[in-house]
Amino acid sequence: MSEEASTEQRPSPSADPTLGLGNAASFEVQGDFERFNQRDDIFCRSFWDPEVRSEATDRFYATYREALANWRAVDGFTQRDYALRNASWHVTDVFAELKESEDRREGYLDELTVLRDAPDEQVEYESPQAAAAEIKRVAQLFGADLVGITDYDERWLYTHKYSREREAPKPNEQPDGLTHVIVVAKAMDHSLIETVPSALSGAATGWGYSADTLTLLALSQYIRNLGYQAIPTLNDTALAVPYAIKAGLGEYGKLGLVITPEFGPRVRFGKIFTDLPMELDLPKTFGVKEFCDSCNLCVDACPVGAIAGESPSEKVYNRSNIVGIKKWSVDAESCFGFWERQNSDCSICVRVCPYNRGWPDWIGRGWRRLAGSPLRRVAYWLDRIVGGGRRRAASWWWDQTAD
């Protein structure tokens, strides 16, 4: 499919310099914006780029695959901790490996395709609002914690996908007629995140993706059963952060992640591209930019200094940063290097973020209103007083399961 053909049938780009991101002042698209090539993602680079790949890289990935026999007897990194972490990834791994012989790693590098054919007849809705309400209800039935809907914007698609087999770019072609993107979010377990850094805490990440996979496949099949196109994607195909912002699920934060009102940055996103006409959600702001301006907890907590404390800028650390966006950026090479050294993913920045709290809803709503007001320093102080963001031992988590 030629780029001219695919662009011709899609919504024209908005004149809004934020590319539809509303008042997301911490994520501003500049005139020199360039679409991102998935091959430059830090995880893809860890396979082909000698500046990233090392013996530590191979050992890191091996811990997600090898039989767990001999691990260091350190709290959070025992055989039981790794066993739970690896089991949490099992669903996504099964789908990723189904079509490896076709040079596809679905969910990681390619969209999910284990779907039945759609009927020719389309179910018609009385309005886009009715369609959106139904899709959100079904998404929540299938396990989504948050659901937002936005318009298709080709600029957030990767220019190319990455071929693990050939260690080279490959086309990122999508069907004509796609007009909408459904963004779903799955909250990661708060108690597991409290044990970061640990192999145990990686179970929160893994299950977030596995649960998202089930939600995306079921919801996509439902949309296809209605007679519409539906292409489910996880980390593949397109950037999740700008789509999540556009879909009204949260604001961009200093730690380089979307901060949602309900769960802070403790979420994993998935996306479905479709031609089902639905009402669009609008980007929302609730004071994250202003709060992050005065808070450096993630900056100070990062053990490798991968999170910058300065104001949003167009700073590019390396080729794993997108060019032409004024925002807070993370040094992905330093971040991934720490993952390698500890043999598990890290979410320290998520753990310490004041928006990541397991408070009852009414307390959480009150705290967010305070954090989004001129009294945000009081909200920061309250979080510190109650011991927000402290690390718990992995053994504490296991002890809870025994109660």
ZAMARGU-4260 file (C-alpha; in steps of 0.2 Angstrom, whole numbers, plus 5000, padded with zeros to 4 digits):
<rodrens>
0) 5000/5000/5000 | 5007/5017/4995 | 5008/5031/5008 | 4998/5042/4997 | 4984/5029/4996
5) 4983/5027/5014 | 4984/5045/5018 | 4971/5050/5006 | 4956/5041/5015 | 4961/5046/5032
10) 4956/5062/5043 | 4967/5076/5038 | 4979/5082/5052 | 4973/5095/5064 | 4981/5113/5063
15) 4982/5112/5081 | 5001/5112/5085 | 4998/5100/5099 | 4991/5087/5086 | 4975/5086/5096
20) 4983/5084/5113 | 4974/5099/5120 | 4982/5108/5134 | 4995/5095/5137 | 5008/5109/5139
25) 5022/5096/5144 | 5020/5087/5127 | 5021/5100/5113 | 5024/5095/5095 | 5037/5106/5087
30) 5040/5110/5068 | 5054/5098/5067 | 5044/5083/5073 | 5048/5067/5065 | 5039/5050/5066
35) 5047/5037/5076 | 5055/5021/5069 | 5052/5006/5080 | 5069/4999/5076 | 5075/5013/5087
40) 5065/5008/5103 | 5077/5004/5117 | 5071/4986/5117 | 5073/4983/5099 | 5090/4991/5100
45) 5095/4979/5113 | 5095/4966/5100 | 5104/4974/5085 | 5113/4989/5092 | 5131/4986/5099
50) 5130/5002/5109 | 5116/4994/5119 | 5118/4975/5118 | 5130/4966/5129 | 5132/4950/5139
55) 5121/4957/5152 | 5107/4960/5139 | 5107/4942/5134 | 5107/4937/5153 | 5093/4949/5156
60) 5081/4941/5143 | 5087/4924/5147 | 5079/4926/5165 | 5062/4927/5157 | 5064/4911/5148
65) 5076/4899/5157 | 5070/4886/5169 | 5072/4894/5186 | 5084/4883/5196 | 5098/4893/5204
70) 5095/4911/5209 | 5103/4922/5222 | 5095/4921/5239 | 5090/4939/5240 | 5073/4945/5245
75) 5064/4949/5229 | 5075/4939/5218 | 5072/4921/5223 | 5066/4907/5212 | 5048/4910/5218
80) 5049/4929/5214 | 5055/4925/5196 | 5043/4911/5194 | 5028/4923/5197 | 5036/4936/5186
85) 5038/4924/5172 | 5021/4917/5174 | 5013/4934/5173 | 5021/4936/5155 | 5015/4919/5149
90) 4999/4925/5140 | 5008/4938/5130 | 5023/4927/5127 | 5011/4913/5119 | 5004/4925/5107
95) 5021/4933/5103 | 5028/4916/5099 | 5013/4909/5088 | 5019/4916/5072 | 5038/4918/5074
100) 5041/4907/5059 | 5032/4921/5049 | 5044/4934/5056 | 5031/4941/5068 | 5031/4944/5087
105) 5013/4949/5090 | 5010/4961/5104 | 5028/4966/5105 | 5033/4970/5086 | 5017/4966/5077
110) 4998/4968/5079 | 4988/4953/5086 | 4980/4943/5072 | 4972/4928/5081 | 4954/4934/5076
115) 4939/4927/5066 | 4933/4934/5050 | 4920/4948/5051 | 4903/4947/5043 | 4898/4958/5028
120) 4883/4966/5037 | 4887/4980/5049 | 4877/4984/5065 | 4871/5002/5064 | 4870/5013/5080
125) 4858/5027/5082 | 4873/5039/5086 | 4892/5039/5088 | 4888/5043/5107 | 4878/5026/5108
130) 4892/5017/5100 | 4906/5024/5111 | 4895/5020/5127 | 4893/5002/5121 | 4911/4999/5117
135) 4917/5006/5133 | 4905/4995/5143 | 4910/4980/5133 | 4929/4984/5136 | 4926/4985/5155
140) 4917/4969/5154 | 4932/4961/5146 | 4944/4968/5159 | 4949/4986/5155 | 4951/4998/5169
145) 4951/5013/5158 | 4944/5016/5141 | 4946/5031/5129 | 4942/5035/5111 | 4951/5046/5099
150) 4954/5049/5081 | 4966/5040/5070 | 4982/5051/5068 | 4995/5043/5057 | 5009/5053/5064
155) 5009/5042/5080 | 5012/5026/5070 | 5029/5020/5068 | 5037/5024/5051 | 5042/5005/5051
160) 5041/4990/5062 | 5056/4980/5067 | 5060/4963/5061 | 5068/4952/5074 | 5073/4939/5062
165) 5082/4951/5050 | 5086/4964/5063 | 5080/4977/5051 | 5065/4988/5048 | 5050/4981/5039
170) 5034/4990/5032 | 5021/4996/5044 | 5006/4995/5033 | 4988/4997/5039 | 4971/4995/5030
175) 4962/5009/5022 | 4947/5017/5031 | 4953/5017/5049 | 4946/5032/5058 | 4946/5029/5077
180) 4958/5022/5090 | 4951/5014/5106 | 4964/5015/5120 | 4962/5003/5135 | 4972/5003/5151
185) 4975/4990/5164 | 4980/4995/5181 | 4996/4986/5188 | 4994/4979/5205 | 4999/4992/5218
190) 5006/4980/5232 | 5018/4972/5219 | 5024/4990/5213 | 5028/4993/5232 | 5041/4980/5231
195) 5051/4989/5217 | 5065/4986/5213 | 5063/4967/5213 | 5060/4953/5201 | 5043/4950/5210
200) 5037/4968/5205 | 5039/4963/5187 | 5024/4952/5189 | 5014/4968/5190 | 5021/4973/5173
205) 5019/4956/5165 | 5001/4953/5171 | 4997/4971/5165 | 5002/4966/5147 | 4994/4949/5148
210) 4977/4956/5154 | 4978/4969/5141 | 4981/4956/5128 | 4965/4946/5133 | 4955/4963/5133
215) 4961/4968/5116 | 4958/4952/5108 | 4940/4950/5115 | 4935/4968/5111 | 4942/4967/5094
220) 4933/4951/5090 | 4917/4959/5096 | 4919/4974/5085 | 4923/4963/5070 | 4907/4953/5074
225) 4898/4969/5072 | 4905/4970/5054 | 4919/4983/5057 | 4938/4983/5056 | 4947/4980/5072
230) 4966/4979/5074 | 4972/4975/5092 | 4990/4982/5096 | 5000/4982/5112 | 5018/4989/5111
235) 5018/4987/5092 | 5012/4998/5078 | 5011/5015/5086 | 5016/5025/5101 | 5004/5023/5116
240) 5008/5039/5126 | 5001/5052/5113 | 4986/5041/5109 | 4982/5039/5128 | 4983/5058/5130
245) 4972/5062/5115 | 4959/5049/5122 | 4958/5058/5138 | 4965/5045/5149 | 4978/5056/5158
250) 4992/5069/5157 | 5010/5067/5153 | 5022/5067/5168 | 5040/5071/5172 | 5044/5052/5173
255) 5040/5050/5154 | 5023/5041/5157 | 5005/5046/5156 | 4998/5050/5173 | 4980/5045/5175
260) 4968/5052/5188 | 4963/5035/5194 | 4980/5025/5195 | 4993/5038/5192 | 5007/5031/5180
265) 5003/5013/5186 | 4995/5007/5170 | 4998/4998/5154 | 4990/5003/5138 | 4984/4994/5123
270) 4976/5001/5107 | 4963/4995/5094 | 4962/5004/5077 | 4945/5003/5069 | 4933/5011/5057
275) 4918/5010/5069 | 4911/5028/5071 | 4911/5033/5089 | 4911/5049/5099 | 4928/5055/5103
280) 4935/5059/5120 | 4944/5075/5124 | 4961/5077/5132 | 4960/5082/5150 | 4971/5091/5162
285) 4970/5090/5181 | 4986/5099/5187 | 4999/5086/5183 | 5011/5098/5174 | 5010/5111/5188
290) 5013/5097/5201 | 5027/5089/5192 | 5035/5106/5190 | 5037/5107/5209 | 5041/5088/5212
295) 5057/5079/5209 | 5053/5063/5218 | 5056/5052/5202 | 5071/5062/5197 | 5079/5059/5214
300) 5074/5041/5216 | 5081/5035/5199 | 5097/5026/5203 | 5105/5030/5186 | 5099/5048/5184
305) 5089/5044/5168 | 5075/5056/5172 | 5079/5075/5170 | 5074/5087/5183 | 5073/5102/5171
310) 5058/5110/5162 | 5051/5101/5146 | 5062/5103/5131 | 5067/5096/5115 | 5082/5087/5123
315) 5087/5071/5114 | 5098/5059/5124 | 5100/5046/5110 | 5091/5038/5095 | 5078/5031/5107
320) 5070/5048/5110 | 5058/5055/5098 | 5063/5071/5088 | 5053/5087/5088 | 5043/5086/5104
325) 5045/5098/5118 | 5043/5087/5134 | 5051/5078/5148 | 5062/5065/5141 | 5070/5049/5149
330) 5087/5043/5145 | 5082/5025/5139 | 5100/5019/5138 | 5103/5022/5156 | 5086/5016/5161
335) 5088/4999/5152 | 5106/4997/5158 | 5099/4997/5176 | 5086/4984/5171 | 5100/4973/5164
340) 5111/4974/5180 | 5096/4969/5191 | 5089/4956/5179 | 5072/4963/5180 | 5062/4978/5174
345) 5062/4993/5186 | 5047/5004/5191 | 5055/5015/5205 | 5049/5031/5197 | 5031/5024/5197
350) 5032/5018/5215 | 5038/5035/5221 | 5026/5046/5211 | 5013/5054/5223 | 4999/5050/5210
355) 5002/5031/5212 | 4993/5028/5228 | 4981/5014/5234 | 4970/5026/5244 | 4951/5024/5245
360) 4942/5033/5230 | 4936/5047/5241 | 4953/5051/5248 | 4961/5049/5231 | 4949/5062/5223
365) 4952/5074/5237 | 4971/5073/5236 | 4970/5075/5217 | 4960/5091/5219 | 4972/5097/5231
370) 4987/5092/5220 | 4979/5101/5205 | 4976/5118/5215 | 4988/5131/5221 | 4990/5121/5237
375) 4999/5107/5228 | 5014/5109/5240 | 5002/5104/5254 | 4997/5088/5244 | 5016/5084/5242
380) 5018/5086/5260 | 5004/5075/5265 | 5011/5062/5253 | 5027/5063/5262 | 5019/5063/5280
385) 5010/5046/5276 | 5025/5038/5269 | 5020/5038/5251 | 5032/5029/5239 | 5041/5019/5252
390) 5048/5002/5247 | 5041/4986/5255 | 5051/4970/5255 | 5045/4956/5243 | 5044/4945/5258
395) 5030/4957/5265 | 5020/4953/5249 | 5022/4935/5250 | 5017/4936/5269 | 5000/4944/5263
400) 4996/4930/5252 | 4998/4918/5267 | 4985/4928/5278
</rodrens>
